[in-house]
Amino acid sequence: MLRKILIANRGEIAVRIIRACAEMGIRSVAIYTEADRYSLHVKKADESYCIGQEPLNGYLNIHALVDLAISRGCDAIHPGYGFLSENAKFAEACKERNIVFIGPDPEVILKMGDKTQARHAMTAAGLPVTPGSEGNLDDVDEALTVAEAVGYPIMLKATSGGGGRGIRRCDNAQELTHNYDRVISEATKAFGSAEVFLEKCIVNPKHIEVQVLADKHGHAIHLYERDCSIQRRNQKLIEIAPSPQLDEAQRQYIGGLAVMAAKAVGYSNAGTVEFLLDDTGRFYFMEMNTRVQVEHTITESITGVDIIEEQIRIAAGLELRHTQDEITKRGYSIQLRINAEDPKNNFLPSFGKITRYYAPGGPGVRTDTAIYTGYVVPPYFDSMLAKVIVSAATWHDTIKRAERALRDIGLFGIKTTIPYYLQILSHPEFQQADFNTGFVEKHPELINYSNKPRPEVLASVLSSVIASHTGL
């Protein structure tokens, strides 16, 4: 087993990994730039080291991170998600310096990170893929020719893209011509690559992804699926496991496809195979994320499998502890990404000091976060503050528990997406499990919520004040 792990990340995912290390008896090493000096992950780790004054560069400096890991006696690095988590050069640098990279081999990261290579690999493995360009596009003229052949609308995508960036929907030739250079510019800035491809746009599909685990001994299993259809501009907001929109036959089919995909590319560690489901019931491979997902929490809730711990065990060379028939699911789980954004102001980021914070609690409620009362949310990073994860036996009970948990939260000093999520949870289409990726755009009226406290909330606050002054 590994003895000491450097966590090449920040915020809530760093805290999550630190907690897993603590339970496994592994020492944890945190890193931070000056903007994160007072972040919770810095306080929680066994050791913490500053990696620079500039907010972002330190988290992206491959050789500095590997050097730090070696100098502090670490035998492994966990990249979390984002930053360098899907960077093949980072994985290769670890390999060259005899540091265990907690993730797949660099060759697999490279293949699955390149969307055109991934499409070719999945086609060869027998997975259904959306029609599109055979490879990267040479110029806008080729893009127009391919688009005409597959039919509009199309999605123009960065080959090395991810996280919803470097992607544009084009409904006609004029929009494709207009967006071509924009996507190339975005791709170059975000991913260091100007390569783009296109594929047929599946209009308002359901976004379904499957969690897989694979070891270095040829074993691979799936941990069922997650429904990530509630999203805005390709950014996930609410995730659900398992999907309330699939039947058991679809569930088994897509799980089998995901395991097939992992084995086809010699995958090891935790990964996610993402699919689009059209309105005729047909699945299409979209991409594979070669890292732990933000939403791994809900899979843990329904299966009882600690995915971070499994990542560490697999990286240490151990075999999977479970076979596929040992993996069972129980009930439903919903994750709500609490973002520092103002939904009423076009989701403008809201940064600053959190004047008061207390987390929700009670049965079936988990909160993953790195914030606390007095914490100053920096403007340099992703706007996600916390993940509220709720679980219950039925779909209806899970929704009601999610509503209760959101009303339990006390988070003051900045704007958040909490009121907006309450609107979504109460919408009939969501409650009836009848939604797709177009849900947010279809219902702009949900932004017009009231900021006034509900009567029952006022009554609860008043009771608390009375109790605190009477000693009850």
PyMOL commands that set and color helices and strands:
alter all, ss='L'
color gray80, all
select helices_A, chain A and resi 11-24+34-36+40-44+57-60+62-71+88-96+106-113+115-125+140-150+173-191+248-264+296-303+307-315+324-326+343-345+395-408+418-425+428-431+439-442+444-447+455-470
alter helices_A, ss='H'
color red, helices_A
select strands_A, chain A and resi 4-7+27-32+47-50+76-78+100-101+154-162+165-170+196-200+206-214+220-232+235-241+269-277+283-289+332-339+341-342+348-349+352-353+356-358+365-369+376-377+384-392+410-412
alter strands_A, ss='S'
color yellow, strands_A
deselect
rebuild
show_as cartoon
